[in-house]
Amino acid sequence: MIQDIYAAVHAGSGRRFQCNAMAGGDPASQGGQASTVRVEEQVDELLEAAAQHYRKALQASTRARQYLAGRGIGDVAIAHYGLGYARPVWRDLREVLRGFDAGAIEASGLLVNRHGDAQGPRFDRFRGRIMFPIRSLDGRIRGFGGRAVGDEFARAKYFNSPESEGFRKRELVYGLHEAQDAIRAEGHAVVMEGYIDVIGTAQAGFDAMVGTLGTACTSAQVQSILDLAPSITFCFDGDEAGQRATLRALWTVLPMAINGRSFRFARLPAGHDPHSMVRGEGAAAFAACVERADPLGKALNDAVGQGCELQWAEGRARFAARAAQAWRRLPAGQEREALLERTAYATKMSASELLDYFGGRA
């Protein structure tokens, strides 16, 4: 059933890397470029072939299907995001790899050397894991994320394809390809951390959901989203790690906070992530959390003022020092002016004194 749904969802949407024919120039240089292009083409083809293999393996695995069902992920969502399963064996991709050049196999990141020995035996990097294809905006698979299902190979619950020319984790956004139409239509995106969070909330009817691949949010990821819409809400887990991720995201977007853009920061209840919030409290409760998200100014003021006892000179000095760091990251505009006003009020300093302290004038 999943394969039929997948075919319907993705019919006509696949793209392969194309390169214009080269004319003129140095023949040796052309040969090198042509070789590079061939490797890139083969890597694209190999990753697609591996994804198809993983999808078939998921369809055949009761264990993997039961895991996803237990997480509340249904067949339509599985097909939409192209989820698969890497069986818990060492060389399950052997037939998939046949016919591909060694360079393409190496660049794909699908194999790993035992104990890092370049001369030793190689085996499948992903084993016993639910597989999440990670696509660029144009739909090409750039790599995979894998979530351990059992304990056979569970050195880490999640891990991704290795960094490479094609797979730069800090530049990719999970689900951006699938959500791009909704993001453009709504003018807004919601950013979360995990694959399951993105899929689970999208399954509940929230179409403009994307993820940071489980890493700290980067300026490159934010810019990829801003290229589609001017408004972003960050919605990370309701635990301490999620709070730290929110603070890092806040710091990351400060230089990008020009007039006309909107950054907001949702606060989930302790113990909840977006997916568990939807499943446990319902879609309406999750939507309300997103609607109540703090605007950038409030989130920044809270971050700057955290732990500062403003009735004391020491607390006001700490507030001013933090505000200075944020002010230097902000571009000229409304947010910078508002921060100056809030800091003047909190620290009982004049705007002129603060500008001298901050190191420049707006």
N, C-alpha and C positions, 0 to 999 in steps of 0.2 A: 504493500500500500504506500509506504513512504516513497519508494522510487517513482510511482505514478504521480504522487503529489509533487515531488521534486521536479519532474519533467514539466508539469503544468506551470509551476511557479517560475521556472528558469528558462522556459522555451524562448529561444532566440536572444537570450541575454548574454551569452558568453562572448568574450572578446579575447583574441590572441594578440600577442605582441607583434607589431608590424614595423618594418623599417623600410624607408625609401631606398631605392637602388642608388648606389653611389656612382658619380661620374667624375672623371678626371682625378687628379691627385696622384700621390705616390702609390704604386701597386703594392708595395710591401705593407704600407700603412692600411690600404684598403683590405688586404688579406687579414691583417690583425683585427680590424673593425668587423669584418664579415665573420670571423671566428667568434668574436665576442657576441655579436648579434645571434649567431647560431646557438651559443650556450644559453643566452637569455630566452630564446624561443623554446629551447628544449626544457629549461627549468620551468617555464610556464606550463608546457605540456605535461611534464612529469608531475608537478604539483596538482594539476587537474586530474591526472590519472590516479594519483594517490588518494585524492579526495573521493573519487568515485569508488575506489577499493574500500575505503573506510565506510562509505555510506552502505555498500553492500554488506560489509561485516556487521554493521549496526543492525541492519534488517534481519540478519541471521542470528543475532545474539540475544537470547532471552535475558541474560544477565544485564547487559547494557541497556536494553529497552526498559527493564524493570527499574533500573537506577533512575533513568530519565522520568519515568512515570511517577516514581516516588518523589521527584523534585517538582512534579506538576507540569512537566514539559510534554506537550502533545505532538501528534504527528504533523500537523500543519506547521508548527514552529520549527520542528526538526527539519522539515523539508525546506522551509523558507531560508533558514540559516545554513543548510547543507551539513548538518551534524553527522558525524560518523563514529566509528569505533576502531581503535587499534587493538587487535587481539593480543592476549598475553603470551606471545611467542616471540622468539628472537629474530627470525628472518621471514616475516610474513609478506614483505614487499618484494621478495625475490623476483617473482614473475612480472611485477609492475615495472621493475628497473630494467628489464631486458630491452635492448635496443637503444638505450640512452647512453650518450658519451659519459666517460668518467668525470669530465669537468662539470657537466650538468648535474650528475648525481652528487658530486661533492658540494656544489653550490646550492643544491636544494635543501640541505640540512636534514635530510630524511634518515641518514645513517650516522652512526657515531662509532668511534674506535674505542675498544675496550681499554679502560684505564688511561685513556689519552695517548696510547701508543700508536703513532702514525703508521707503523709497519705491522701492527697486530690485526687481528680479525675485526671486521666491522659488522654491526647488526643494527636493527631498526631502533631509531631514537625513541619513538613512541611505542609503548607496549602497555596493554591493559588500561587504556585511557579512552574516555569520551573525547572526540576530536572536534575542534572548532576551527574551521577555515577562517583565516584572517585575510580580508580582501582590501585592495586599494579602492579608491572611489570609482574607478572604471570597471571594477568587478574582477580584476585579476587576483588570483590567490597569491599572496606574498609569503605566507607561512602558516603555521598551525599553532593553536594552543591545545594542550592536553590536560584533562582532569582525571586523576587516578580513580578507578572504580574499586579495585581491590588492593590488597597489600603486597602483591607479588613484586611490583616494581615501584612502589610508592615512596621513593626517596623524598619526593616533594608532592604535595597535593596537586599543584598546578605547575607546569612549565611550558615554555614556548620554543619555537624554532630558534636556532642560534642567530645572532646578529650577522648580517651579510649585506652585500650591495642591494639586494632586493628586499630584505627584511630588516628594517630599522624600527624597532619597537617604539621608540620615542616619537616617531613621525606618523605612525599608523593609529587609526581610531577604529575600534571594533564596532561593526554594525553600521558604519557610515555609508557604505555602499547600499545596504538594504534600506536605510532610513532617509536617504538624501531627498527623495521626493517629498516626504512628509515634512522634513526640516525646511525645505524651501517654501512649501505651502503654508506652514505655520509661522515661519520666520523665527523659529525658536528650536533649541535642542536641549535635552536633559542629559547630563554627563554623569555616569556612575563608574564603578570600578570593574565589576566582574562580568564574565560572559553570561552566566545564568541570570544575573540581575537584568541585563539588557533583554535577553530572550523572554524571561518571565514577565517583565513589565510590558514588553511589546505584545505578548500573547494576551495580556489583559486589556489591550486596546490603546496603549500608549505608543504611538508609532514613531515618535521623534527621539528614540532612546539610543544612546551610543556609550561605549566604554573605553577606558584608558588602558586596556590590556593588563590590568592589575598593577600598573606602575604609577608613580607620581605623575600628575598631569603636567605636560610640557607645553611650552609656547607654540611649538610646531603643531601639536595636536589641536590646541585651541584655535590656531589660525586656520587649520583645515575646516573646522566647523564654521568659523566666522566667514569663510569664503561662501558659505551657503546661507547663513542667517546671522543677523546682528545681535541675537539674544541667546544667552546660555544660562541654564540653571545647573549648578553642581549639586548632586545628591549622593553623598557617600554614606557609608555605614554609620549607625548610631553609636558605635563604640569609640574608645579612645583613638584607635588607629584611624577610624573614619574622620574624627575631629582633626587629627594631624594632617590627613590628606586634604581636608577642606582648607586648612590654614595654608598649606603649600599651594593649593590651587589659587587661593586669594592672592598670595604673593606673586604667583606666576602671571596673573592677568593684569596686575596694576599697570605695567607699561602699555597695555593694549586698551586701556579704559578711556578711549577718546569719546567725544560727544557723539551720540547716536547709537552707541552700543550699550547693552544691558547685561550685567553679570549679577546673578543671584545665587544664594547659598541656602539650600534646604537643610533642615534639622530633623532627622528621623529619631523616633524614640529609642532609648537605649536598648540594645539587644536585637534591633531590627536592621536588616539591609533592605534595599528596595524590593527585592523579590519576596522576602519573608513578610514584608509589610503588606504587599498586595495579597499574598496567600492568607495571611493570618488576620488582617484587619479589613481587607477589601480594597477594591480599586478606588472607591470614593475617598477612603481615608488617606490613601497614598496621594491622590490628586490634591487633597486639601493641604498635605504637607508641602507639596511642590508650590501650590498657590501662596502659601504663607512664607515662602523662602525670603530670607533677608536680602535686601538690595545691597549692592557693593558698599555704599557709604556706612550703613549700619554694621555690616560684617567687619569692615575695616576698623570702625570705632571700637567695637567690642574686642577685636584682636589687640589693638593698640592699648586699650585700657585694662586688659585682663591683669588682675593682681595689683593694680596701681591704686593706692589709698590716697585719693586726691586731697584729703584734708591736711596731708603732710607734704612738706617741700620735696622730700625724697620721692614720694609717689608721683608728684607733678613732674619732677625731672625725668623720671622713668617714662612717663607718658610722652613728654616732649621728645626724648631721644628716639623712641619707637616711631613716633609720628614723623620725625625727620627722615628716618630710613624709608618710610612709605612715601613721603612727599617727593623724595628724590627719584623714586621709581615711576611716579605718576606723570603722564604728559600734561601739558598745560590744558586746562579745561575746567569743567564744573566740579569734577571730583576733587581736583587739587585745591580749588578755592574753598570747597566745603570742608576739606580736611583742615585747612588753615583756620577757618572759623571755629570749628569744633575744638581744635587744640588751643586756640586763644582762650576760649571759654573755660576749658578744663584746667589750664595751667595758670590762668590769670595773667597772661602775658599779652602784650599788644601784638597786632599783626606785623608791625614793623620789626619788633624785637624778634619775633619768630622767624621772619624772612632772613634776618641776619644770622640767626642760629642755624636755620636750615641750609644756609650756604648759597643763597641766591634769591632773586626777586622774580615773582611770577610775571 
